[in-house]
Amino acid sequence: MLKVDKVTKQFGGVVAIKDVSFEVKPLEIFALVGPNGAGKTTLFNIITGVLEPTSGKVYFKDEDITGLSPVKIVEKGIARTFQNIRLFSSLTVLENVLIGFHNHIEYNFFESLFRLPRFFKQEKIHKEKAMEILKFLGIEQYADYNAKALSYGNQRKVEIARALATEPDLLLLDEPAAGMNPKETDELADTVFKLRSEMEKTILFIEHDMKFVQKIADRVMVLDYGKTIFEGKPADMMKDETVIKAYLGDIDVEG
Ligand SMILES: Nc1ncnc2c1ncn2[C@@H]1O[C@H](COP(=O)(O)OP(=O)(O)OP(=O)(O)O)[C@@H](O)[C@H]1O
């Protein structure tokens, strides 16, 4: 589904990512972990078109997507959520999700300005679809709430809902469990499993919560100073001497 091939990213003299390669298979749940500054966010930004790699390629469904704009990459079927929740605080939950449909708009500006029938029809379809997504995530009862009025865990779900509105095949989640309490983290794990089993999404996520990673990831890649130091099963990562030395030794592995 996704293939990152020998990607390097330099910022001036800083090598943020060095010769990183990995593949995410269809319907896989793949985790990206490593200490702060290891290059995880840079890698996400390269995959989503925010940054161009200095060298190397990114393929999605066998197509070279290196250097495409973020909008084009969403159109290809990759959507993401952010480490810091980025919801529009003055909008309702439903309106925040409707923004995700922006890429699929099939009426033109003239039609929307004069509110012609096609505009209303599209609006209705999008609202129905958005409500379906909210229902899937168990937050449809909050559709008309101001987004910021929701609990932290539910705000993260709204972000996932907005990403789902673009109808992606691959979903990138940047530290989805950050700031969540144990109950919210358990619910999030169930949500991710449901995204795969019922919506057929492939998931790539960045996370520091090792308990969460062990619970949901099929495979994990560990970055340290921009280089891959481990790729394999989460249980094997927990026992890997290099990973323990570079990363696990410094964090609370219980999450
Ligand atoms: N726009 C930029 N300009 C210069 N240096 C950058 C830029 N973005 C990232 N870096 C550097 O690249 C390296 C990797 O940073 P990155 O944010 O990708 O790490 P990370 O693994 O996502 O860290 P965190 O877990 O803290 O989010 C760091 O040394 C960082 O300072």
The ligand as a Gaussian input file, in Angstrom:
#p B3LYP/6-31G(d) Opt

LIG

0 1
 N       11.653000      22.617000       9.431000
 C       12.752000      22.222000      10.039000
 N       13.909000      22.937000       9.958000
 C       15.024000      22.518000      10.560000
 N       15.144000      21.389000      11.282000
 C       14.041000      20.630000      11.397000
 C       12.777000      21.001000      10.806000
 N       11.870000      20.036000      11.099000
 C       12.516000      19.134000      11.859000
 N       13.810000      19.481000      12.040000
 C       14.834000      18.699000      12.794000
 O       14.796000      17.381000      12.312000
 C       14.956000      16.432000      13.375000
 C       13.756000      15.493000      13.406000
 O       12.588000      16.170000      13.902000
 P       11.128000      15.546000      13.950000
 O       10.200000      16.617000      14.396000
 O       10.829000      14.874000      12.661000
 O       11.290000      14.450000      15.083000
 P       10.153000      13.594000      15.814000
 O       10.680000      12.210000      15.870000
 O        8.865000      13.793000      15.144000
 O       10.110000      14.219000      17.270000
 P        8.865000      14.365000      18.294000
 O        8.640000      13.014000      18.888000
 O        9.410000      15.345000      19.285000
 O        7.696000      14.892000      17.540000
 C       15.152000      17.249000      14.632000
 O       16.540000      17.382000      14.853000
 C       14.527000      18.588000      14.274000
 O       15.111000      19.624000      15.013000

